[in-house]
Each structure stands twice: as structure tokens, then as C-alpha cells.
Amino acid sequence: MLTVQNLNHFYGESHTLWDLALDVPQGQCTCVMGRNGVGKTTLMKCILGEETTHSGAIEFADAGDLTQKTLEDRARLGIGYVPQGRQIFPLLTVEENLRTGLAVRKDGRKTIPERVFELFPVLKEMRHRRGGDLSGGQQQQLAIGRALVIEPRLLILDEPGEGIQPNIVAQIGEVIRKLIEEDGLTVLLVEQKLPFARKYADRFVILDRGRGVAGDGIAALTDELIRKHLTV
């Protein structure tokens, strides 16, 4: 579904991603892991088009290389994104937040897909409430729902469990699996929590200092890899 090859990225004079390679198989959840500051979010932003790459290729499905396409073009191709920190619009209602995602649909649809409300019933119950009045967990569900409004082929989630209550984290994990198994969605996940990754991801990739240092099926995430690359 998504293949990253020899990707390099710089912030000014700082070389942040080094010849990075990543393969995200269709219909699976691939989890990108690593300590803080190793380039995980930068990689996601390069895939989305929020950051400009220096060299390398990002191949998506049948669309070819994405590196010269705009952020809006990538969304229209079916890439949904849930950023770290959610970034909802606090003064807009839940329904208005969801509708912002409709703008990039290729088919011009003007209504929110019912599937969003099936997965997150609380969004339907609170659709007239302002986003800023929701709890952190509800805001995260809203951010995911907004990304799902475009009915993406690839969903990117950057630390979706950060700062929210455990029961909502578990619910989000179950939604991820349901989207994969029932809807055939492909998920690219950035996650620090090992139990969450082991329970809900199919594959893992570990970054260290901007380089890919390990990757395999989630069962191959050994204690040695964790000690070497993930523990602080």
C-alpha cells in the first residue's frame, strides 16, 4: 500500500531522516516506534506532505510517487491523518469538525458517512456540542472520526492514546482492528506504548536517530530490541 525508499529529510542543517525505508502492507497495522526525537512524526509529515523531503521516494498504492504532490492531493488519494495532540477546532461543533473533512473528498459528498457514527456513537450523541467542551478521549475520537470522513485507504495515527483514559485507548484499539478486518483499511501507527502496539499492530518498525534499525511481524518485537532501542 505504501513504500518509502531512501528517504532523506533535513531541518536546516540538521539531517533528520537518513536513507529511510518503510513498507506498509495493505490491510494491516504497521507501528512505527522509537524514543522521543528519533524522527517518527517527521516521517509521518513527509508522507502527508507537511514536510518537504530532500531525496527518496514515497510510493502510494496506484498513485506512484507522492513527493511532488500537495497535501490536499494526498488526502484526495485516500490518506487520512490524525495528528499528535488531535488539533480539532474547539469553537466548532462536533458535526462542524467532522464536516471539515468532507472538503477533500474526490466525489464531492456533503454528508458525514454513517460509519463514523457506528464506530463512535458518542460523536452522534454530542454532534451539537462544541469540540472544546469534550473530554480528551472524546476529542481523540472526534479527530479520528474527522479523518475517517474521507473514507481513506490509509489511516495515519500519531500516538492516538497519548494523554487519554485507558478505556478510551482500548476502544480506539478495537476500532483500529475493526477498520482493518471489516473495512480493509491500512493503518500506519506511531505509538510508544508497548502493550497497545503488541495487542493491535501486525508489524513494527523501529527508528533510531532518523534511521530504520529493525522491523518485522509484531511477534518479533523482542525484549532485546526493546532494551536497545525503546527503553529510556
C-alpha positions as CSV (number, residue, x, y, z in Angstrom):
1,M,0.0,0.0,0.0
2,L,2.8,2.4,1.0
3,T,6.5,2.1,0.3
4,V,9.2,4.6,1.4
5,Q,12.6,4.3,-0.2
6,N,15.9,6.0,0.6
7,L,14.1,9.0,2.2
8,N,16.2,11.9,3.5
9,H,14.9,14.9,5.3
10,F,16.6,18.0,6.8
11,Y,15.6,20.7,9.2
12,G,18.0,23.4,8.2
13,E,21.5,21.9,8.5
14,S,20.2,19.1,10.7
15,H,19.9,15.7,8.9
16,T,16.8,14.2,10.5
17,L,15.9,11.1,8.3
18,W,18.7,9.1,6.8
19,D,18.0,6.9,3.8
20,L,14.9,5.7,5.5
21,A,12.9,2.7,4.1
22,L,9.4,1.6,5.2
23,D,6.9,-0.9,3.8
24,V,3.3,-0.7,4.9
25,P,1.4,-3.7,3.7
26,Q,-2.2,-3.4,2.7
27,G,-4.9,-4.4,5.2
28,Q,-2.5,-4.4,8.2
29,C,-1.5,-2.1,11.1
30,T,2.2,-1.1,10.9
31,C,3.5,0.5,14.1
32,V,6.4,3.0,14.0
33,M,8.3,3.0,17.3
34,G,11.3,4.7,18.8
35,R,12.4,7.0,21.6
36,N,11.4,10.7,21.5
37,G,13.1,12.8,18.9
38,V,14.1,10.0,16.5
39,G,12.0,11.2,13.6
40,K,8.7,9.4,13.9
41,T,6.4,12.4,13.5
42,T,8.8,13.9,10.8
43,L,8.3,10.7,8.8
44,M,4.6,11.0,9.1
45,K,4.7,14.6,7.9
46,C,6.9,13.7,5.0
47,I,4.3,11.1,3.9
48,L,1.5,13.6,4.3
49,G,3.3,16.4,2.5
50,E,3.6,18.7,5.5
51,E,7.3,18.4,5.3
52,T,9.4,18.6,2.1
53,T,11.8,15.7,1.5
54,H,15.4,16.1,0.3
55,S,15.5,12.9,-1.6
56,G,13.9,9.5,-1.9
57,A,10.5,8.2,-2.9
58,I,7.1,7.7,-1.3
59,E,5.0,5.3,-3.4
60,F,1.3,5.0,-2.5
61,A,-0.9,2.3,-4.0
62,D,-1.6,3.0,-7.7
63,A,-0.8,6.7,-7.4
64,G,3.0,6.4,-7.8
65,D,5.5,8.8,-6.1
66,L,3.9,11.3,-3.7
67,T,6.8,13.6,-3.2
68,Q,5.7,16.2,-5.8
69,K,2.1,16.1,-4.7
70,T,0.4,18.6,-2.4
71,L,-1.0,17.8,1.0
72,E,-4.5,18.2,-0.4
73,D,-3.7,15.9,-3.4
74,R,-2.5,13.2,-1.0
75,A,-5.7,13.5,1.1
76,R,-7.8,13.1,-2.1
77,L,-5.9,10.0,-2.9
78,G,-7.2,8.5,0.3
79,I,-4.7,9.3,3.1
80,G,-6.3,10.2,6.4
81,Y,-4.3,11.7,9.3
82,V,-4.9,12.0,13.0
83,P,-2.1,14.3,14.3
84,Q,-0.4,14.1,17.7
85,G,-2.4,16.4,20.0
86,R,-5.6,16.0,18.0
87,Q,-5.8,19.6,16.6
88,I,-9.6,19.8,16.5
89,F,-11.4,23.1,16.2
90,P,-12.5,23.9,19.7
91,L,-15.1,26.5,18.8
92,L,-16.8,24.4,16.1
93,T,-19.4,21.8,17.0
94,V,-18.6,18.1,16.6
95,E,-20.6,18.0,13.4
96,E,-18.9,21.0,12.0
97,N,-15.5,19.5,12.9
98,L,-16.4,16.3,11.0
99,R,-17.7,18.3,8.0
100,T,-14.3,19.9,7.6
101,G,-13.0,16.6,6.3
102,L,-15.5,16.5,3.5
103,A,-13.8,19.3,1.6
104,V,-11.1,17.0,0.2
105,R,-13.3,14.1,-0.9
106,K,-13.0,13.5,-4.6
107,D,-16.6,12.6,-5.0
108,G,-17.9,15.8,-3.6
109,R,-20.0,14.1,-1.0
110,K,-21.6,16.6,1.5
111,T,-22.8,14.2,4.2
112,I,-20.9,12.5,7.0
113,P,-20.6,8.7,6.4
114,E,-22.8,6.8,8.9
115,R,-19.9,4.5,9.5
116,V,-18.2,7.2,11.6
117,F,-21.2,7.3,14.0
118,E,-21.3,3.5,14.1
119,L,-17.7,3.4,15.2
120,F,-18.0,6.3,17.6
121,P,-21.6,6.6,18.9
122,V,-20.6,9.4,21.3
123,L,-20.0,11.7,18.3
124,K,-23.6,11.3,17.2
125,E,-24.9,12.0,20.7
126,M,-22.7,15.1,21.1
127,R,-22.8,16.3,17.5
128,H,-24.1,19.8,18.5
129,R,-21.6,20.3,21.3
130,R,-18.5,22.3,20.7
131,G,-15.3,20.4,20.3
132,G,-13.6,22.3,23.0
133,D,-16.2,21.1,25.5
134,L,-15.4,17.4,25.0
135,S,-13.1,15.4,27.2
136,G,-9.6,14.5,25.9
137,G,-10.8,11.0,24.9
138,Q,-13.8,12.3,23.1
139,Q,-11.7,14.8,21.3
140,Q,-9.4,12.0,20.1
141,Q,-12.5,10.1,18.9
142,L,-13.5,13.2,17.0
143,A,-10.1,13.6,15.5
144,I,-10.2,10.0,14.2
145,G,-13.8,10.4,13.0
146,R,-12.8,13.6,11.1
147,A,-10.0,11.6,9.3
148,L,-12.5,8.7,8.5
149,V,-14.9,11.2,6.9
150,I,-12.9,11.0,3.7
151,E,-13.2,7.1,3.8
152,P,-9.4,6.8,3.5
153,R,-7.4,3.8,2.1
154,L,-4.6,4.6,4.5
155,L,-5.1,6.0,8.0
156,I,-2.1,7.5,9.8
157,L,-2.4,7.9,13.6
158,D,0.3,9.7,15.6
159,E,0.2,8.5,19.2
160,P,-3.6,8.2,19.4
161,G,-3.5,7.1,23.1
162,E,-1.5,10.0,24.4
163,G,-3.0,11.7,27.5
164,I,-6.3,9.9,27.4
165,Q,-8.0,7.5,29.8
166,P,-7.3,3.7,29.4
167,N,-10.8,2.7,28.5
168,I,-10.9,5.1,25.5
169,V,-7.4,3.9,24.5
170,A,-8.7,0.3,24.4
171,Q,-11.8,1.5,22.4
172,I,-9.5,3.2,19.9
173,G,-7.5,0.0,19.5
174,E,-10.7,-2.1,18.9
175,V,-11.8,0.5,16.3
176,I,-8.4,0.1,14.5
177,R,-8.8,-3.6,14.3
178,K,-12.4,-3.3,13.2
179,L,-11.5,-0.9,10.4
180,I,-8.7,-3.3,9.2
181,E,-10.8,-6.5,9.4
182,E,-14.2,-5.2,8.3
183,D,-13.3,-2.3,6.0
184,G,-10.0,-3.5,4.7
185,L,-8.3,-0.3,5.9
186,T,-4.5,0.0,6.1
187,V,-3.2,1.7,9.2
188,L,0.2,3.4,9.9
189,L,0.5,4.0,13.7
190,V,3.1,5.9,15.7
191,E,2.9,4.5,19.3
192,Q,5.2,4.5,22.4
193,K,3.0,2.2,24.5
194,L,4.3,-1.4,24.1
195,P,1.1,-3.2,25.3
196,F,-1.0,-1.2,22.8
197,A,1.4,-2.0,19.9
198,R,1.6,-5.6,20.7
199,K,-2.2,-6.0,21.0
200,Y,-3.3,-4.1,18.0
201,A,-0.5,-3.9,15.5
202,D,0.5,-6.5,12.9
203,R,4.0,-5.2,12.2
204,F,6.6,-2.9,13.7
205,V,9.4,-0.6,12.5
206,I,11.9,0.9,15.0
207,L,13.6,4.2,14.2
208,D,16.8,5.4,16.0
209,R,18.4,8.7,15.2
210,G,16.5,9.0,11.9
211,R,17.3,5.6,10.7
212,G,15.3,2.4,10.4
213,V,17.1,-0.2,12.7
214,A,14.6,-3.0,12.9
215,G,11.3,-4.2,11.6
216,D,9.2,-7.4,11.3
217,G,6.0,-9.0,12.4
218,I,4.9,-7.8,15.9
219,A,5.7,-11.2,17.4
220,A,9.4,-10.5,16.6
221,L,9.5,-7.4,18.9
222,T,11.9,-9.0,21.4
223,D,12.9,-7.8,24.9
224,E,16.4,-7.2,23.5
225,L,15.1,-4.8,20.8
226,I,13.0,-3.0,23.4
227,R,16.0,-2.7,25.7
228,K,18.3,-1.5,23.0
229,H,16.1,1.0,21.1
230,L,13.0,1.8,23.2
231,T,13.7,2.0,26.9
232,V,14.8,5.3,28.3
